[in-house]
Amino acid sequence: MTRGALALDTLVNRGGVDRDILDAAAGLKRVAEGGTLDLDESGRRRAKYLADHVRAIAHEHGSP
């Protein structure tokens, strides 16, 4: 989770990110601060999509 948080933070700070990245960053921040997401099935599918999207971008930028 830490790697994902750092990758998201870097992307958001650089600017020019799409809505998916902003949503992923907001969700991860909420969880990191001790919150929960309480997702339904649709929300879980979107969370998986966002996680895959972030992983692909992180991999593209050199993070394992």
PQR file with spaces between the fields and no chain letter, atoms N, CA, C, O and H, PARSE charges and radii, in Angstrom:
ATOM       1  N    MET     1       0.823   -1.185    0.000 -0.4000 1.5000
ATOM       2  CA   MET     1       0.000    0.000    0.000 -0.0000 2.0000
ATOM       3  C    MET     1       0.866    1.248    0.000  0.5500 1.7000
ATOM       4  O    MET     1       0.504    2.254   -0.610 -0.5500 1.4000
ATOM       5  N    THR     2       1.995    1.195    0.670 -0.4000 1.5000
ATOM       6  CA   THR     2       2.865    2.364    0.735 -0.0000 2.0000
ATOM       7  C    THR     2       3.367    2.754   -0.647  0.5500 1.7000
ATOM       8  O    THR     2       3.415    3.935   -0.989 -0.5500 1.4000
ATOM       9  H    THR     2       2.290    0.378    1.165  0.4000 1.0000
ATOM      10  N    ARG     3       3.741    1.751   -1.440 -0.4000 1.5000
ATOM      11  CA   ARG     3       4.222    2.031   -2.789 -0.0000 2.0000
ATOM      12  C    ARG     3       3.143    2.717   -3.623  0.5500 1.7000
ATOM      13  O    ARG     3       3.407    3.674   -4.350 -0.5500 1.4000
ATOM      14  H    ARG     3       3.702    0.791   -1.162  0.4000 1.0000
ATOM      15  N    GLY     4       1.932    2.204   -3.500 -0.4000 1.5000
ATOM      16  CA   GLY     4       0.817    2.797   -4.227 -0.0000 2.0000
ATOM      17  C    GLY     4       0.558    4.223   -3.798  0.5500 1.7000
ATOM      18  O    GLY     4       0.303    5.098   -4.625 -0.5500 1.4000
ATOM      19  H    GLY     4       1.718    1.426   -2.909  0.4000 1.0000
ATOM      20  N    ALA     5       0.625    4.452   -2.490 -0.4000 1.5000
ATOM      21  CA   ALA     5       0.399    5.800   -1.963 -0.0000 2.0000
ATOM      22  C    ALA     5       1.460    6.765   -2.473  0.5500 1.7000
ATOM      23  O    ALA     5       1.147    7.893   -2.851 -0.5500 1.4000
ATOM      24  H    ALA     5       0.832    3.741   -1.818  0.4000 1.0000
ATOM      25  N    LEU     6       2.712    6.326   -2.483 -0.4000 1.5000
ATOM      26  CA   LEU     6       3.788    7.191   -2.973 -0.0000 2.0000
ATOM      27  C    LEU     6       3.639    7.469   -4.463  0.5500 1.7000
ATOM      28  O    LEU     6       3.841    8.598   -4.910 -0.5500 1.4000
ATOM      29  H    LEU     6       2.967    5.409   -2.176  0.4000 1.0000
ATOM      30  N    ALA     7       3.290    6.450   -5.225 -0.4000 1.5000
ATOM      31  CA   ALA     7       3.097    6.644   -6.660 -0.0000 2.0000
ATOM      32  C    ALA     7       1.952    7.615   -6.921  0.5500 1.7000
ATOM      33  O    ALA     7       2.071    8.513   -7.755 -0.5500 1.4000
ATOM      34  H    ALA     7       3.126    5.533   -4.862  0.4000 1.0000
ATOM      35  N    LEU     8       0.851    7.437   -6.211 -0.4000 1.5000
ATOM      36  CA   LEU     8      -0.292    8.340   -6.386 -0.0000 2.0000
ATOM      37  C    LEU     8       0.053    9.764   -5.976  0.5500 1.7000
ATOM      38  O    LEU     8      -0.296   10.721   -6.667 -0.5500 1.4000
ATOM      39  H    LEU     8       0.754    6.708   -5.533  0.4000 1.0000
ATOM      40  N    ASP     9       0.733    9.896   -4.860 -0.4000 1.5000
ATOM      41  CA   ASP     9       1.107   11.221   -4.386 -0.0000 2.0000
ATOM      42  C    ASP     9       1.978   11.930   -5.422  0.5500 1.7000
ATOM      43  O    ASP     9       1.777   13.111   -5.704 -0.5500 1.4000
ATOM      44  H    ASP     9       1.016    9.118   -4.298  0.4000 1.0000
ATOM      45  N    THR    10       2.930   11.216   -5.979 -0.4000 1.5000
ATOM      46  CA   THR    10       3.807   11.784   -6.993 -0.0000 2.0000
ATOM      47  C    THR    10       3.014   12.215   -8.220  0.5500 1.7000
ATOM      48  O    THR    10       3.203   13.316   -8.736 -0.5500 1.4000
ATOM      49  H    THR    10       3.093   10.256   -5.750  0.4000 1.0000
ATOM      50  N    LEU    11       2.125   11.338   -8.683 -0.4000 1.5000
ATOM      51  CA   LEU    11       1.324   11.663   -9.864 -0.0000 2.0000
ATOM      52  C    LEU    11       0.424   12.875   -9.633  0.5500 1.7000
ATOM      53  O    LEU    11       0.332   13.760  -10.483 -0.5500 1.4000
ATOM      54  H    LEU    11       1.972   10.443   -8.263  0.4000 1.0000
ATOM      55  N    VAL    12      -0.228   12.908   -8.492 -0.4000 1.5000
ATOM      56  CA   VAL    12      -1.134   14.019   -8.190 -0.0000 2.0000
ATOM      57  C    VAL    12      -0.354   15.328   -8.062  0.5500 1.7000
ATOM      58  O    VAL    12      -0.800   16.368   -8.546 -0.5500 1.4000
ATOM      59  H    VAL    12      -0.154   12.189   -7.801  0.4000 1.0000
ATOM      60  N    ASN    13       0.805   15.277   -7.412 -0.4000 1.5000
ATOM      61  CA   ASN    13       1.611   16.497   -7.255 -0.0000 2.0000
ATOM      62  C    ASN    13       2.151   17.022   -8.573  0.5500 1.7000
ATOM      63  O    ASN    13       2.359   18.226   -8.721 -0.5500 1.4000
ATOM      64  H    ASN    13       1.168   14.433   -7.018  0.4000 1.0000
ATOM      65  N    ARG    14       2.380   16.130   -9.537 -0.4000 1.5000
ATOM      66  CA   ARG    14       2.847   16.565  -10.857 -0.0000 2.0000
ATOM      67  C    ARG    14       1.746   17.288  -11.621  0.5500 1.7000
ATOM      68  O    ARG    14       2.020   18.120  -12.486 -0.5500 1.4000
ATOM      69  H    ARG    14       2.210   15.151   -9.416  0.4000 1.0000
ATOM      70  N    GLY    15       0.504   16.963  -11.296 -0.4000 1.5000
ATOM      71  CA   GLY    15      -0.630   17.592  -11.972 -0.0000 2.0000
ATOM      72  C    GLY    15      -0.969   16.900  -13.277  0.5500 1.7000
ATOM      73  O    GLY    15      -0.248   16.020  -13.750 -0.5500 1.4000
ATOM      74  H    GLY    15       0.281   16.287  -10.594  0.4000 1.0000
ATOM      75  N    GLY    16      -2.070   17.318  -13.835 -0.4000 1.5000
ATOM      76  CA   GLY    16      -2.485   16.791  -15.116 -0.0000 2.0000
ATOM      77  C    GLY    16      -2.995   15.364  -15.094  0.5500 1.7000
ATOM      78  O    GLY    16      -3.020   14.701  -16.131 -0.5500 1.4000
ATOM      79  H    GLY    16      -2.655   18.032  -13.451  0.4000 1.0000
ATOM      80  N    VAL    17      -3.405   14.877  -13.923 -0.4000 1.5000
ATOM      81  CA   VAL    17      -3.887   13.500  -13.830 -0.0000 2.0000
ATOM      82  C    VAL    17      -5.389   13.453  -14.100  0.5500 1.7000
ATOM      83  O    VAL    17      -6.101   14.445  -13.943 -0.5500 1.4000
ATOM      84  H    VAL    17      -3.385   15.415  -13.081  0.4000 1.0000
ATOM      85  N    ASP    18      -5.845   12.280  -14.509 -0.4000 1.5000
ATOM      86  CA   ASP    18      -7.263   12.145  -14.816 -0.0000 2.0000
ATOM      87  C    ASP    18      -8.084   11.882  -13.554  0.5500 1.7000
ATOM      88  O    ASP    18      -7.546   11.695  -12.462 -0.5500 1.4000
ATOM      89  H    ASP    18      -5.267   11.474  -14.637  0.4000 1.0000
ATOM      90  N    ARG    19      -9.379   11.873  -13.737 -0.4000 1.5000
ATOM      91  CA   ARG    19     -10.317   11.692  -12.614 -0.0000 2.0000
ATOM      92  C    ARG    19     -10.104   10.352  -11.904  0.5500 1.7000
ATOM      93  O    ARG    19     -10.263   10.265  -10.686 -0.5500 1.4000
ATOM      94  H    ARG    19      -9.817   12.025  -14.624  0.4000 1.0000
ATOM      95  N    ASP    20      -9.748    9.316  -12.654 -0.4000 1.5000
ATOM      96  CA   ASP    20      -9.509    8.009  -12.041 -0.0000 2.0000
ATOM      97  C    ASP    20      -8.380    8.075  -11.012  0.5500 1.7000
ATOM      98  O    ASP    20      -8.492    7.522   -9.918 -0.5500 1.4000
ATOM      99  H    ASP    20      -9.619    9.386  -13.643  0.4000 1.0000
ATOM     100  N    ILE    21      -7.307    8.750  -11.371 -0.4000 1.5000
ATOM     101  CA   ILE    21      -6.168    8.865  -10.444 -0.0000 2.0000
ATOM     102  C    ILE    21      -6.553    9.690   -9.227  0.5500 1.7000
ATOM     103  O    ILE    21      -6.174    9.349   -8.106 -0.5500 1.4000
ATOM     104  H    ILE    21      -7.216    9.199  -12.260  0.4000 1.0000
ATOM     105  N    LEU    22      -7.294   10.765   -9.427 -0.4000 1.5000
ATOM     106  CA   LEU    22      -7.733   11.573   -8.281 -0.0000 2.0000
ATOM     107  C    LEU    22      -8.650   10.762   -7.361  0.5500 1.7000
ATOM     108  O    LEU    22      -8.550   10.867   -6.139 -0.5500 1.4000
ATOM     109  H    LEU    22      -7.601   11.042  -10.337  0.4000 1.0000
ATOM     110  N    ASP    23      -9.545    9.952   -7.944 -0.4000 1.5000
ATOM     111  CA   ASP    23     -10.418    9.097   -7.129 -0.0000 2.0000
ATOM     112  C    ASP    23      -9.616    8.065   -6.354  0.5500 1.7000
ATOM     113  O    ASP    23      -9.865    7.832   -5.171 -0.5500 1.4000
ATOM     114  H    ASP    23      -9.627    9.867   -8.937  0.4000 1.0000
ATOM     115  N    ALA    24      -8.651    7.449   -7.027 -0.4000 1.5000
ATOM     116  CA   ALA    24      -7.813    6.442   -6.363 -0.0000 2.0000
ATOM     117  C    ALA    24      -7.032    7.069   -5.208  0.5500 1.7000
ATOM     118  O    ALA    24      -6.933    6.488   -4.127 -0.5500 1.4000
ATOM     119  H    ALA    24      -8.448    7.638   -7.988  0.4000 1.0000
ATOM     120  N    ALA    25      -6.483    8.247   -5.445 -0.4000 1.5000
ATOM     121  CA   ALA    25      -5.714    8.930   -4.397 -0.0000 2.0000
ATOM     122  C    ALA    25      -6.605    9.279   -3.206  0.5500 1.7000
ATOM     123  O    ALA    25      -6.198    9.120   -2.055 -0.5500 1.4000
ATOM     124  H    ALA    25      -6.563    8.719   -6.323  0.4000 1.0000
ATOM     125  N    ALA    26      -7.807    9.750   -3.482 -0.4000 1.5000
ATOM     126  CA   ALA    26      -8.729   10.108   -2.392 -0.0000 2.0000
ATOM     127  C    ALA    26      -9.123    8.871   -1.585  0.5500 1.7000
ATOM     128  O    ALA    26      -9.186    8.925   -0.356 -0.5500 1.4000
ATOM     129  H    ALA    26      -8.137    9.879   -4.417  0.4000 1.0000
ATOM     130  N    GLY    27      -9.388    7.765   -2.267 -0.4000 1.5000
ATOM     131  CA   GLY    27      -9.759    6.535   -1.563 -0.0000 2.0000
ATOM     132  C    GLY    27      -8.614    5.996   -0.721  0.5500 1.7000
ATOM     133  O    GLY    27      -8.819    5.588    0.423 -0.5500 1.4000
ATOM     134  H    GLY    27      -9.338    7.721   -3.265  0.4000 1.0000
ATOM     135  N    LEU    28      -7.420    5.993   -1.276 -0.4000 1.5000
ATOM     136  CA   LEU    28      -6.264    5.496   -0.525 -0.0000 2.0000
ATOM     137  C    LEU    28      -5.967    6.394    0.670  0.5500 1.7000
ATOM     138  O    LEU    28      -5.612    5.903    1.742 -0.5500 1.4000
ATOM     139  H    LEU    28      -7.254    6.325   -2.204  0.4000 1.0000
ATOM     140  N    LYS    29      -6.107    7.691    0.495 -0.4000 1.5000
ATOM     141  CA   LYS    29      -5.878    8.617    1.611 -0.0000 2.0000
ATOM     142  C    LYS    29      -6.879    8.349    2.739  0.5500 1.7000
ATOM     143  O    LYS    29      -6.519    8.355    3.916 -0.5500 1.4000
ATOM     144  H    LYS    29      -6.395    8.090   -0.376  0.4000 1.0000
ATOM     145  N    ARG    30      -8.110    8.120    2.371 -0.4000 1.5000
ATOM     146  CA   ARG    30      -9.135    7.850    3.386 -0.0000 2.0000
ATOM     147  C    ARG    30      -8.794    6.594    4.191  0.5500 1.7000
ATOM     148  O    ARG    30      -8.889    6.590    5.419 -0.5500 1.4000
ATOM     149  H    ARG    30      -8.403    8.115    1.415  0.4000 1.0000
ATOM     150  N    VAL    31      -8.401    5.541    3.495 -0.4000 1.5000
ATOM     151  CA   VAL    31      -8.038    4.291    4.172 -0.0000 2.0000
ATOM     152  C    VAL    31      -6.787    4.497    5.025  0.5500 1.7000
ATOM     153  O    VAL    31      -6.720    4.007    6.152 -0.5500 1.4000
ATOM     154  H    VAL    31      -8.324    5.545    2.498  0.4000 1.0000
ATOM     155  N    ALA    32      -5.796    5.218    4.494 -0.4000 1.5000
ATOM     156  CA   ALA    32      -4.553    5.458    5.228 -0.0000 2.0000
ATOM     157  C    ALA    32      -4.784    6.248    6.511  0.5500 1.7000
ATOM     158  O    ALA    32      -4.039    6.111    7.481 -0.5500 1.4000
ATOM     159  H    ALA    32      -5.851    5.616    3.578  0.4000 1.0000
ATOM     160  N    GLU    33      -5.829    7.076    6.504 -0.4000 1.5000
ATOM     161  CA   GLU    33      -6.151    7.867    7.692 -0.0000 2.0000
ATOM     162  C    GLU    33      -7.060    7.115    8.659  0.5500 1.7000
ATOM     163  O    GLU    33      -7.547    7.687    9.634 -0.5500 1.4000
ATOM     164  H    GLU    33      -6.434    7.187    5.716  0.4000 1.0000
ATOM     165  N    GLY    34      -7.285    5.832    8.386 -0.4000 1.5000
ATOM     166  CA   GLY    34      -8.082    5.022    9.305 -0.0000 2.0000
ATOM     167  C    GLY    34      -9.545    4.903    8.930  0.5500 1.7000
ATOM     168  O    GLY    34     -10.324    4.289    9.660 -0.5500 1.4000
ATOM     169  H    GLY    34      -6.890    5.367    7.594  0.4000 1.0000
ATOM     170  N    GLY    35      -9.928    5.478    7.810 -0.4000 1.5000
ATOM     171  CA   GLY    35     -11.320    5.408    7.370 -0.0000 2.0000
ATOM     172  C    GLY    35     -11.603    4.118    6.626  0.5500 1.7000
ATOM     173  O    GLY    35     -10.717    3.286    6.430 -0.5500 1.4000
ATOM     174  H    GLY    35      -9.296    5.976    7.217  0.4000 1.0000
ATOM     175  N    THR    36     -12.831    3.967    6.222 -0.4000 1.5000
ATOM     176  CA   THR    36     -13.230    2.820    5.416 -0.0000 2.0000
ATOM     177  C    THR    36     -13.942    3.327    4.168  0.5500 1.7000
ATOM     178  O    THR    36     -14.350    4.485    4.085 -0.5500 1.4000
ATOM     179  H    THR    36     -13.551    4.642    6.382  0.4000 1.0000
ATOM     180  N    LEU    37     -14.078    2.428    3.208 -0.4000 1.5000
ATOM     181  CA   LEU    37     -14.736    2.813    1.967 -0.0000 2.0000
ATOM     182  C    LEU    37     -16.153    2.254    1.861  0.5500 1.7000
ATOM     183  O    LEU    37     -16.974    2.813    1.134 -0.5500 1.4000
ATOM     184  H    LEU    37     -13.747    1.487    3.275  0.4000 1.0000
ATOM     185  N    ASP    38     -16.460    1.169    2.567 -0.4000 1.5000
ATOM     186  CA   ASP    38     -17.804    0.577    2.557 -0.0000 2.0000
ATOM     187  C    ASP    38     -18.373    0.478    1.140  0.5500 1.7000
ATOM     188  O    ASP    38     -19.400    1.081    0.830 -0.5500 1.4000
ATOM     189  H    ASP    38     -15.793    0.716    3.158  0.4000 1.0000
ATOM     190  N    LEU    39     -17.697   -0.282    0.293 -0.4000 1.5000
ATOM     191  CA   LEU    39     -18.072   -0.379   -1.110 -0.0000 2.0000
ATOM     192  C    LEU    39     -19.072   -1.490   -1.373  0.5500 1.7000
ATOM     193  O    LEU    39     -19.014   -2.556   -0.761 -0.5500 1.4000
ATOM     194  H    LEU    39     -16.862   -0.772    0.545  0.4000 1.0000
ATOM     195  N    ASP    40     -19.982   -1.229   -2.285 -0.4000 1.5000
ATOM     196  CA   ASP    40     -20.869   -2.279   -2.767 -0.0000 2.0000
ATOM     197  C    ASP    40     -20.146   -2.990   -3.924  0.5500 1.7000
ATOM     198  O    ASP    40     -18.985   -2.691   -4.203 -0.5500 1.4000
ATOM     199  H    ASP    40     -20.030   -0.363   -2.783  0.4000 1.0000
ATOM     200  N    GLU    41     -20.822   -3.921   -4.589 -0.4000 1.5000
ATOM     201  CA   GLU    41     -20.184   -4.682   -5.674 -0.0000 2.0000
ATOM     202  C    GLU    41     -19.666   -3.761   -6.778  0.5500 1.7000
ATOM     203  O    GLU    41     -18.553   -3.952   -7.267 -0.5500 1.4000
ATOM     204  H    GLU    41     -21.765   -4.164   -4.363  0.4000 1.0000
ATOM     205  N    SER    42     -20.439   -2.793   -7.165 -0.4000 1.5000
ATOM     206  CA   SER    42     -20.020   -1.851   -8.197 -0.0000 2.0000
ATOM     207  C    SER    42     -18.793   -1.060   -7.746  0.5500 1.7000
ATOM     208  O    SER    42     -17.867   -0.838   -8.527 -0.5500 1.4000
ATOM     209  H    SER    42     -21.343   -2.638   -6.768  0.4000 1.0000
ATOM     210  N    GLY    43     -18.794   -0.645   -6.501 -0.4000 1.5000
ATOM     211  CA   GLY    43     -17.656    0.090   -5.948 -0.0000 2.0000
ATOM     212  C    GLY    43     -16.403   -0.754   -5.881  0.5500 1.7000
ATOM     213  O    GLY    43     -15.302   -0.261   -6.124 -0.5500 1.4000
ATOM     214  H    GLY    43     -19.546   -0.826   -5.867  0.4000 1.0000
ATOM     215  N    ARG    44     -16.567   -2.037   -5.548 -0.4000 1.5000
ATOM     216  CA   ARG    44     -15.410   -2.935   -5.508 -0.0000 2.0000
ATOM     217  C    ARG    44     -14.828   -3.143   -6.908  0.5500 1.7000
ATOM     218  O    ARG    44     -13.610   -3.216   -7.071 -0.5500 1.4000
ATOM     219  H    ARG    44     -17.462   -2.437   -5.350  0.4000 1.0000
ATOM     220  N    ARG    45     -15.692   -3.239   -7.908 -0.4000 1.5000
ATOM     221  CA   ARG    45     -15.201   -3.374   -9.289 -0.0000 2.0000
ATOM     222  C    ARG    45     -14.433   -2.117   -9.697  0.5500 1.7000
ATOM     223  O    ARG    45     -13.381   -2.202  -10.329 -0.5500 1.4000
ATOM     224  H    ARG    45     -16.682   -3.180   -7.775  0.4000 1.0000
ATOM     225  N    ARG    46     -14.965   -0.957   -9.331 -0.4000 1.5000
ATOM     226  CA   ARG    46     -14.272    0.296   -9.663 -0.0000 2.0000
ATOM     227  C    ARG    46     -12.954    0.399   -8.914  0.5500 1.7000
ATOM     228  O    ARG    46     -11.954    0.843   -9.479 -0.5500 1.4000
ATOM     229  H    ARG    46     -15.820   -0.888   -8.817  0.4000 1.0000
ATOM     230  N    ALA    47     -12.938   -0.003   -7.655 -0.4000 1.5000
ATOM     231  CA   ALA    47     -11.698    0.025   -6.876 -0.0000 2.0000
ATOM     232  C    ALA    47     -10.646   -0.882   -7.508  0.5500 1.7000
ATOM     233  O    ALA    47      -9.470   -0.523   -7.570 -0.5500 1.4000
ATOM     234  H    ALA    47     -13.750   -0.364   -7.196  0.4000 1.0000
ATOM     235  N    LYS    48     -11.065   -2.051   -7.975 -0.4000 1.5000
ATOM     236  CA   LYS    48     -10.130   -2.957   -8.642 -0.0000 2.0000
ATOM     237  C    LYS    48      -9.603   -2.320   -9.923  0.5500 1.7000
ATOM     238  O    LYS    48      -8.407   -2.376  -10.208 -0.5500 1.4000
ATOM     239  H    LYS    48     -12.020   -2.343   -7.925  0.4000 1.0000
ATOM     240  N    TYR    49     -10.502   -1.719  -10.690 -0.4000 1.5000
ATOM     241  CA   TYR    49     -10.081   -1.033  -11.912 -0.0000 2.0000
ATOM     242  C    TYR    49      -9.061    0.064  -11.586  0.5500 1.7000
ATOM     243  O    TYR    49      -8.033    0.181  -12.253 -0.5500 1.4000
ATOM     244  H    TYR    49     -11.473   -1.674  -10.459  0.4000 1.0000
ATOM     245  N    LEU    50      -9.352    0.863  -10.562 -0.4000 1.5000
ATOM     246  CA   LEU    50      -8.445    1.949  -10.185 -0.0000 2.0000
ATOM     247  C    LEU    50      -7.097    1.411   -9.732  0.5500 1.7000
ATOM     248  O    LEU    50      -6.054    1.956  -10.092 -0.5500 1.4000
ATOM     249  H    LEU    50     -10.186    0.768  -10.020  0.4000 1.0000
ATOM     250  N    ALA    51      -7.116    0.336   -8.937 -0.4000 1.5000
ATOM     251  CA   ALA    51      -5.859   -0.263   -8.472 -0.0000 2.0000
ATOM     252  C    ALA    51      -5.036   -0.760   -9.658  0.5500 1.7000
ATOM     253  O    ALA    51      -3.825   -0.546   -9.704 -0.5500 1.4000
ATOM     254  H    ALA    51      -7.963   -0.107   -8.644  0.4000 1.0000
ATOM     255  N    ASP    52      -5.682   -1.419  -10.611 -0.4000 1.5000
ATOM     256  CA   ASP    52      -4.979   -1.894  -11.807 -0.0000 2.0000
ATOM     257  C    ASP    52      -4.427   -0.719  -12.609  0.5500 1.7000
ATOM     258  O    ASP    52      -3.305   -0.780  -13.111 -0.5500 1.4000
ATOM     259  H    ASP    52      -6.666   -1.593  -10.574  0.4000 1.0000
ATOM     260  N    HIS    53      -5.204    0.336  -12.727 -0.4000 1.5000
ATOM     261  CA   HIS    53      -4.806    1.542  -13.454 -0.0000 2.0000
ATOM     262  C    HIS    53      -3.576    2.185  -12.790  0.5500 1.7000
ATOM     263  O    HIS    53      -2.626    2.571  -13.471 -0.5500 1.4000
ATOM     264  H    HIS    53      -6.116    0.386  -12.319  0.4000 1.0000
ATOM     265  N    VAL    54      -3.607    2.291  -11.487 -0.4000 1.5000
ATOM     266  CA   VAL    54      -2.480    2.890  -10.754 -0.0000 2.0000
ATOM     267  C    VAL    54      -1.246    2.013  -10.887  0.5500 1.7000
ATOM     268  O    VAL    54      -0.147    2.525  -11.100 -0.5500 1.4000
ATOM     269  H    VAL    54      -4.379    1.977  -10.934  0.4000 1.0000
ATOM     270  N    ARG    55      -1.408    0.692  -10.765 -0.4000 1.5000
ATOM     271  CA   ARG    55      -0.267   -0.214  -10.924 -0.0000 2.0000
ATOM     272  C    ARG    55       0.376   -0.062  -12.303  0.5500 1.7000
ATOM     273  O    ARG    55       1.600   -0.023  -12.424 -0.5500 1.4000
ATOM     274  H    ARG    55      -2.300    0.276  -10.592  0.4000 1.0000
ATOM     275  N    ALA    56      -0.449    0.022  -13.327 -0.4000 1.5000
ATOM     276  CA   ALA    56       0.076    0.165  -14.686 -0.0000 2.0000
ATOM     277  C    ALA    56       0.858    1.469  -14.833  0.5500 1.7000
ATOM     278  O    ALA    56       1.937    1.486  -15.426 -0.5500 1.4000
ATOM     279  H    ALA    56      -1.443   -0.010  -13.229  0.4000 1.0000
ATOM     280  N    ILE    57       0.323    2.541  -14.302 -0.4000 1.5000
ATOM     281  CA   ILE    57       1.018    3.832  -14.388 -0.0000 2.0000
ATOM     282  C    ILE    57       2.318    3.810  -13.576  0.5500 1.7000
ATOM     283  O    ILE    57       3.346    4.311  -14.030 -0.5500 1.4000
ATOM     284  H    ILE    57      -0.553    2.527  -13.820  0.4000 1.0000
ATOM     285  N    ALA    58       2.267    3.231  -12.384 -0.4000 1.5000
ATOM     286  CA   ALA    58       3.462    3.147  -11.546 -0.0000 2.0000
ATOM     287  C    ALA    58       4.538    2.315  -12.250  0.5500 1.7000
ATOM     288  O    ALA    58       5.716    2.673  -12.241 -0.5500 1.4000
ATOM     289  H    ALA    58       1.431    2.823  -12.015  0.4000 1.0000
ATOM     290  N    HIS    59       4.120    1.208  -12.857 -0.4000 1.5000
ATOM     291  CA   HIS    59       5.063    0.352  -13.581 -0.0000 2.0000
ATOM     292  C    HIS    59       5.661    1.103  -14.761  0.5500 1.7000
ATOM     293  O    HIS    59       6.855    0.993  -15.041 -0.5500 1.4000
ATOM     294  H    HIS    59       3.164    0.918  -12.865  0.4000 1.0000
ATOM     295  N    GLU    60       4.828    1.858  -15.441 -0.4000 1.5000
ATOM     296  CA   GLU    60       5.269    2.652  -16.591 -0.0000 2.0000
ATOM     297  C    GLU    60       6.319    3.689  -16.189  0.5500 1.7000
ATOM     298  O    GLU    60       7.201    4.032  -16.975 -0.5500 1.4000
ATOM     299  H    GLU    60       3.859    1.947  -15.214  0.4000 1.0000
ATOM     300  N    HIS    61       6.209    4.184  -14.952 -0.4000 1.5000
ATOM     301  CA   HIS    61       7.136    5.202  -14.463 -0.0000 2.0000
ATOM     302  C    HIS    61       8.264    4.629  -13.621  0.5500 1.7000
ATOM     303  O    HIS    61       8.956    5.370  -12.924 -0.5500 1.4000
ATOM     304  H    HIS    61       5.492    3.905  -14.313  0.4000 1.0000
ATOM     305  N    GLY    62       8.454    3.310  -13.680 -0.4000 1.5000
ATOM     306  CA   GLY    62       9.607    2.715  -13.044 -0.0000 2.0000
ATOM     307  C    GLY    62       9.423    2.157  -11.649  0.5500 1.7000
ATOM     308  O    GLY    62      10.393    1.662  -11.074 -0.5500 1.4000
ATOM     309  H    GLY    62       7.891    2.708  -14.247  0.4000 1.0000
ATOM     310  N    SER    63       8.239    2.210  -11.076 -0.4000 1.5000
ATOM     311  CA   SER    63       8.003    1.598   -9.762 -0.0000 2.0000
ATOM     312  C    SER    63       7.601    0.157   -9.976  0.5500 1.7000
ATOM     313  O    SER    63       6.771   -0.122  -10.841 -0.5500 1.4000
ATOM     314  H    SER    63       7.452    2.612  -11.543  0.4000 1.0000
ATOM     315  N    PRO    64       8.172   -0.784   -9.201 -0.5600 1.5000
ATOM     316  CA   PRO    64       7.814   -2.204   -9.384  0.2800 2.0000
ATOM     317  C    PRO    64       6.399   -2.500   -8.945  0.5500 1.7000
ATOM     318  O    PRO    64       5.951   -3.643   -9.035 -0.5500 1.4000
